[in-house]
Structure formats: structure tokens, C-alpha cells
Amino acid sequence: MTSILDMFSYTFMVRAFFVGILISLCASLIGVSLVLRRNSMIGDGLSHVGFGAFAIATILGFAPLEFAIPIVIIVSFFILKLNDSSKIHGDSAIALISASSLAIGTFAISVTKGVNTDINNYLFGSILGLNEKDIIISVVLSILVILIYVISYNKIFAITFDEKFAKSVGIKTDLYNIIFACLCSVVVVLGMRLMGSLLISSLIIFPTLSSMQYFKKFKSVVISSTIISIIAFIIGLIISYIYATPTGATIVIINLIVFIIFKLISMFKVNV
């Protein structure tokens, strides 16, 4: 308990705690629809795009978050267009964008400055990388993501399960797909500062997969995944501080343990 109280005596830990809770909440909300639509790898693909954007921003001296967010949003639209293509779609489109972005970021850094601490932080995450400006941007955008998700909940629910039916009843599916792509892009970029581009997709996927082992209703999965995501983050952050382990990796391991527990519980479950 003393160690936990000491943890909050450091400003950067308090920042990581509050921002991490908001990002975990946003990631779990987005993750439910991504997993149910079988688009969970989009988060991984966009995170690699974010890495490339962060790398270029570092080289050019731009603010990483402000530079990366619009870039990732534009690429998310491009992925949607590729998905509609008869020649390139689905996992192939994501793999194409993902590998290209990661290669561009790595190449650019190695040619100009060499791989430095900042770039490693983007790959694997670092709570030390959160400055005051990042905090303000992360909090504002996270709250905005939550508000938009809540307002658009019914529309997102409809396009998640049956996009053709949603379109037939007058829902502007193209518009809400664009909105959802924007939300996903923002969450991925914000989460990269804490989890890193190689681990942020797990924050999106794991809570939903754990919830789906027990819960079957959409709303139940949404609520339970947000609770799981926040608790896993808090436990991971505390363990990371006490034992000096990598924050992102620790949070992922906690999520993995939670998934295993829910998987075991599901063997004796009663549908909710």
C-alpha cells in the first residue's frame, strides 16, 4: 500500500494514471465493434502508420500527436477504400499499409538520426513520454471519443451487426463508418504514447475477447470490456511501478491473464 501511495507522489505517474484510464476506456469501446466486425487487425495496422508518422514528425521537428492524428485518419479512409476494392481488400490491405508504414518510419529514422530513445518509446510505449501538452490533447480527445461513441451508439450497433440492413432503414452507413474510422484512429495514436505501436492493438482487442467468453449481449460486452480494460490497466501500471517492468508489456500480460481466467470461467458459464 505504501508503494502505491508513493507512486502517486510523482507527477508523471498521476498523468499516466488518468490518461491511461481514459485511453483504456476508449480502446475498449472501439474494440467491441472492431472484434465483432472481424476488423480487429485494423488497430494494429493503424498503429504502424502512427509509428511512421511519429518518426517523420520527430525528423521534421513537428509535434508528434498533432502530426500523427490527421495522418492516421487519412490512412484509415484509404484502408476503407481498399476494402471496397475488388483487387485489394481485408487483411491484405491492412498488411500492405502496416508493413509499408513501419518500413518508412524505420528507414527514415535510420538514415537521418539513427534509432533513438523517442522512437523506441513509440514502439514499446513509455509513461515518461507524456508531457503536459500531450496530457491536455489526450484528455480532450478521449472525452470527445467517448461522447461521440455514446451519441452514435445505436448507429454503431446497427452497422456492427448488419450494415446492409442499417443502410436499408435509412442509416447513413458511409458517414458512420467514417466517424468510426476517425474514432479508431484517434484512440490508436493516443494509446501509442502509453503502450507503443507494437502493443496498442492488444489494449483494443483483449478486453473484448475476455468479455465475449462470458457475456453474449452487445451492451453487456461493451460494459464488461470497459471495466476489464480499466482494471487491467490500473493493475498493470501498479505492478510496472513496483517491479520496474515495462508498462505496456505488463498491461498486456495482465490482460492475457484476465482472458485466460474468463476462458476458464466460460466452461461453466450461464449466458447473460
Phi and psi in degrees as a GROMACS rama.xvg file:
@    title "Ramachandran Plot"
@    xaxis  label "Phi"
@    yaxis  label "Psi"
@TYPE xy
-61.4277  -41.7828  THR-2
-63.4888  -38.7932  SER-3
-65.2757  -42.125  ILE-4
-66.0484  -38.7652  LEU-5
-62.5007  -34.2763  ASP-6
-57.4631  -38.6757  MET-7
-83.3103  4.31704  PHE-8
-84.2533  -10.5323  SER-9
-99.7507  129.804  TYR-10
-60.0017  -42.674  THR-11
-66.3857  -27.9459  PHE-12
-74.4874  -37.1965  MET-13
-64.5247  -42.1819  VAL-14
-59.4513  -49.4022  ARG-15
-61.4788  -37.2973  ALA-16
-63.184  -52.6959  PHE-17
-72.2523  -42.7015  PHE-18
-66.2563  -40.4844  VAL-19
-61.9962  -39.1498  GLY-20
-63.3047  -44.5949  ILE-21
-64.2182  -44.6018  LEU-22
-66.2068  -39.702  ILE-23
-62.0923  -40.3548  SER-24
-63.0439  -48.0793  LEU-25
-62.5953  -44.0981  CYS-26
-62.4297  -39.3685  ALA-27
-69.2599  -36.806  SER-28
-63.8054  -47.332  LEU-29
-66.7786  -37.18  ILE-30
-61.5666  -34.7842  GLY-31
-58.8593  -49.8492  VAL-32
-68.2437  -38.5954  SER-33
-62.1809  -44.7973  LEU-34
-67.0619  -45.0563  VAL-35
-66.7681  -29.1366  LEU-36
-87.7322  1.50021  ARG-37
59.5276  38.7662  ARG-38
-118.745  26.3287  ASN-39
-62.1324  -26.4329  SER-40
-76.3314  -8.60787  MET-41
-60.9779  -39.1063  ILE-42
-59.8389  -41.345  GLY-43
-66.1685  -42.761  ASP-44
-63.2739  -44.1644  GLY-45
-67.2758  -31.1961  LEU-46
-66.0199  -35.4529  SER-47
-70.1372  -35.4837  HIS-48
-62.7391  -42.2701  VAL-49
-60.4273  -39.9116  GLY-50
-61.0395  -45.8167  PHE-51
-60.6391  -40.9037  GLY-52
-67.1848  -41.221  ALA-53
-61.169  -42.4314  PHE-54
-61.7801  -46.6601  ALA-55
-65.7506  -38.7987  ILE-56
-61.6715  -40.041  ALA-57
-63.8952  -42.0581  THR-58
-64.3226  -43.1558  ILE-59
-84.4711  -8.36269  LEU-60
80.7881  20.9857  GLY-61
-88.508  161.285  PHE-62
-69.4132  122.076  ALA-63
-56.5679  -50.0604  PRO-64
-63.8565  -46.9727  LEU-65
-64.7302  -31.3877  GLU-66
-79.4966  -41.2171  PHE-67
-74.1851  -39.3084  ALA-68
-58.0385  -52.1055  ILE-69
-64.5304  -33.832  PRO-70
-62.6852  -46.8205  ILE-71
-67.1918  -37.252  VAL-72
-62.1736  -44.5158  ILE-73
-61.6508  -42.9716  ILE-74
-66.5668  -34.3757  VAL-75
-62.8198  -37.1804  SER-76
-64.3292  -39.7941  PHE-77
-62.9493  -39.4371  PHE-78
-63.8536  -40.0516  ILE-79
-60.8918  -40.4569  LEU-80
-67.1679  -39.7657  LYS-81
-65.1735  -35.4219  LEU-82
-62.5972  -30.2777  ASN-83
-82.1191  -12.3431  ASP-84
-73.2531  144.127  SER-85
-78.2239  -16.777  SER-86
-98.0923  -37.7077  LYS-87
-130.611  121.178  ILE-88
-158.627  172.771  HIS-89
61.6693  -137.838  GLY-90
-61.8827  -31.1357  ASP-91
-63.4134  -41.4278  SER-92
-64.5668  -43.3808  ALA-93
-65.692  -42.921  ILE-94
-63.3129  -39.3089  ALA-95
-61.3681  -50.6201  LEU-96
-66.7815  -43.5634  ILE-97
-61.143  -53.6965  SER-98
-64.1768  -40.3376  ALA-99
-63.6869  -45.1106  SER-100
-65.1826  -43.7908  SER-101
-63.1948  -41.1965  LEU-102
-66.0721  -42.7776  ALA-103
-62.3072  -45.1007  ILE-104
-62.2757  -47.0827  GLY-105
-64.6933  -43.7612  THR-106
-63.4004  -46.3888  PHE-107
-60.3846  -44.3463  ALA-108
-67.1993  -45.2448  ILE-109
-63.997  -34.1552  SER-110
-75.8026  -37.0348  VAL-111
-95.2595  -51.3364  THR-112
-124.647  -15.0211  LYS-113
85.1491  158.758  GLY-114
-70.2423  120.357  VAL-115
-116.945  -179.686  ASN-116
-60.1019  -41.5022  THR-117
-59.573  -43.1825  ASP-118
-68.0121  -39.693  ILE-119
-61.3684  -35.5867  ASN-120
-64.6557  -36.7703  ASN-121
-67.3797  -33.6492  TYR-122
-72.6905  -43.901  LEU-123
-116.307  -5.47478  PHE-124
85.2604  150.204  GLY-125
-162.804  123.591  SER-126
-69.3401  -17.8633  ILE-127
-73.6144  -15.3259  LEU-128
-81.3118  -3.75368  GLY-129
-88.5009  110.252  LEU-130
-98.4432  178.904  ASN-131
-61.7487  -38.2344  GLU-132
-66.448  -41.7505  LYS-133
-61.4251  -38.7298  ASP-134
-60.8998  -48.0856  ILE-135
-61.7655  -46.9362  ILE-136
-62.5525  -43.9365  ILE-137
-63.9406  -44.185  SER-138
-65.4311  -47.6315  VAL-139
-61.6884  -47.8716  VAL-140
-69.6322  -35.4612  LEU-141
-63.9983  -45.2875  SER-142
-62.8342  -39.052  ILE-143
-63.4812  -42.496  LEU-144
-60.7045  -45.3288  VAL-145
-62.5419  -44.2502  ILE-146
-63.0182  -46.035  LEU-147
-64.009  -39.9217  ILE-148
-62.9587  -44.9138  TYR-149
-63.2323  -44.8187  VAL-150
-64.3223  -37.7808  ILE-151
-97.1239  13.7381  SER-152
-53.2902  -49.6838  TYR-153
-63.4537  -38.0516  ASN-154
-69.8308  -41.9423  LYS-155
-64.3177  -39.5983  ILE-156
-59.3083  -43.8827  PHE-157
-65.3991  -48.0491  ALA-158
-74.3867  -18.9  ILE-159
-67.8909  -41.9782  THR-160
-95.2087  -36.5844  PHE-161
-154.528  90.8925  ASP-162
-66.8841  -36.2191  GLU-163
-65.5466  -41.925  LYS-164
-65.5027  -42.4207  PHE-165
-58.3781  -40.5487  ALA-166
-68.0257  -35.7789  LYS-167
-69.635  -23.9436  SER-168
-96.0059  10.0009  VAL-169
99.4584  3.27218  GLY-170
-76.1542  132.18  ILE-171
-77.9531  83.3267  LYS-172
-62.0593  -37.6986  THR-173
-62.2105  -42.0906  ASP-174
-63.1962  -46.8095  LEU-175
-73.619  -25.2046  TYR-176
-66.9432  -38.5066  ASN-177
-66.5406  -44.3448  ILE-178
-60.1487  -44.3008  ILE-179
-64.7784  -39.0933  PHE-180
-62.6926  -39.057  ALA-181
-63.6921  -45.7331  CYS-182
-60.145  -45.2575  LEU-183
-61.4389  -43.5122  CYS-184
-62.282  -45.1432  SER-185
-62.8076  -45.1376  VAL-186
-61.9431  -43.3629  VAL-187
-62.0253  -47.4252  VAL-188
-64.766  -43.5548  VAL-189
-63.7991  -42.4403  LEU-190
-68.2469  -24.9384  GLY-191
-62.1294  -32.4672  MET-192
-64.5578  -27.8473  ARG-193
-100.034  -42.7733  LEU-194
-101.5  -22.7816  MET-195
88.7262  155.526  GLY-196
-67.424  -24.0577  SER-197
-84.5215  -11.1601  LEU-198
-123.793  -12.2727  LEU-199
-63.4384  -32.6889  ILE-200
-62.494  -29.4104  SER-201
-66.5793  -32.6222  SER-202
-67.7006  -26.4722  LEU-203
-82.8214  -38.9479  ILE-204
-89.2814  -46.7063  ILE-205
-58.2197  -48.3504  PHE-206
-58.984  -39.382  PRO-207
-66.321  -45.5433  THR-208
-60.9871  -39.0516  LEU-209
-64.3378  -46.2148  SER-210
-62.6035  -38.6691  SER-211
-69.953  -13.9119  MET-212
-70.2068  -23.9479  GLN-213
-118.879  -47.6633  TYR-214
-89.1304  149.537  PHE-215
-120.218  -27.7008  LYS-216
-78.9066  144.042  LYS-217
-56.9715  -48.9878  PHE-218
-63.5971  -38.4293  LYS-219
-63.8197  -40.9035  SER-220
-65.6288  -41.7426  VAL-221
-61.4007  -50.0412  VAL-222
-65.3982  -47.3242  ILE-223
-66.9929  -36.8639  SER-224
-67.0804  -34.8414  SER-225
-66.9535  -40.6488  THR-226
-64.3103  -45.9375  ILE-227
-60.895  -44.8009  ILE-228
-61.3499  -45.5901  SER-229
-67.3358  -45.3148  ILE-230
-63.7476  -43.3564  ILE-231
-62.3175  -38.8603  ALA-232
-64.2891  -47.1442  PHE-233
-62.1936  -46.3536  ILE-234
-63.0363  -43.4651  ILE-235
-62.481  -40.9351  GLY-236
-65.3049  -42.3551  LEU-237
-64.2465  -46.9609  ILE-238
-62.5966  -40.5719  ILE-239
-59.637  -40.7879  SER-240
-70.0181  -46.7374  TYR-241
-66.4535  -41.9539  ILE-242
-105.788  6.66933  TYR-243
56.3479  43.5584  ALA-244
-99.1222  159.778  THR-245
-59.4129  128.391  PRO-246
-59.4379  -53.1887  THR-247
-59.7838  -46.5972  GLY-248
-63.7568  -38.8772  ALA-249
-64.5237  -42.5587  THR-250
-63.464  -40.7284  ILE-251
-63.7384  -42.3216  VAL-252
-63.3161  -40.3947  ILE-253
-62.4602  -41.8955  ILE-254
-62.8533  -36.7298  ASN-255
-65.3104  -42.6838  LEU-256
-62.4663  -42.6208  ILE-257
-60.8181  -42.4688  VAL-258
-60.9841  -43.8984  PHE-259
-62.1815  -41.7323  ILE-260
-61.9526  -46.5387  ILE-261
-65.8543  -34.584  PHE-262
-63.7119  -41.369  LYS-263
-67.4385  -40.6524  LEU-264
-63.634  -35.7848  ILE-265
-62.42  -21.5755  SER-266
-66.3275  -20.3322  MET-267
-123.885  24.3464  PHE-268
-78.9644  162.415  LYS-269
-120.286  124.167  VAL-270
-55.5634  136.608  ASN-271
